[in-house]
Each structure stands twice: as C-alpha cells, then as structure tokens.
Amino acid sequence: MKFIKKNSIGILVCFLIALPSLILAFLLRKVMKIPKNTSTLIGVGSSI
C-alpha cells in the first residue's frame, strides 16, 4: 500500500462506508419506482 497516501485513506474509508447505502438507495429506486432525485437524497442522507 505504498501508493496510497495517508491523507487519502480517510476519503477511501468514507467512500467504503457510504457505498452500501447508495447501492441500497439505487435498488429501492428500481423496486419501488421512486424518483431519481428522491432516491439520491435518501442514499446520501443515509450515508451521512
């Protein structure tokens, strides 16, 4: 892991934590047929 700088590890960890909620929001959008903006808002709000 020499190619990953110390200041980018925090960004990587936050991305990996937020990724499941964004995927879940996408799947809910497809299943429940909710608008795109609403599902994005749910995914971002859940990841915060």
N, C-alpha and C positions, 0 to 999 in steps of 0.2 A: 504494500500500500504506500510505496514511496511517492507515487504520482498524485496522491490525494493530499492537498494541503490541509493544515489544521483548521483554517478558517472555513473551509468548505464542508467539513464533517457535520457541522451544525445544520447547514442547509440540507444536506443529504438525509440526516435523521428526521428533520421536519417533513421532508418530502415523503419519506417512507411511512411516517405516521399518518399523513394526510391522504395517502393513496387509497387505502381501503374505503374511506368514507366517500371519496369521489367516485370510485367504482360502484359502490352501493347506490349512490345517487343516480348514476347512469342506468343501472339495471332497473331501479324503481321507475325511472322515466319511461323505459321501454315497456315495462309490465303494466304500470298504472296509467300510462299515456298522459303524464303531466307535462306542462310546457317546459321548453328547454331552459329558459331563464329561471324558472322556479326550481328545477332540479339542480341547477348550478348553485343557486343560493342555498339550498338545503345541504349540498355537498360541502361547500366552503364553510358554512356555518357549523356543520357537524365536525369538521376537521379543526376548527378553532377551539 
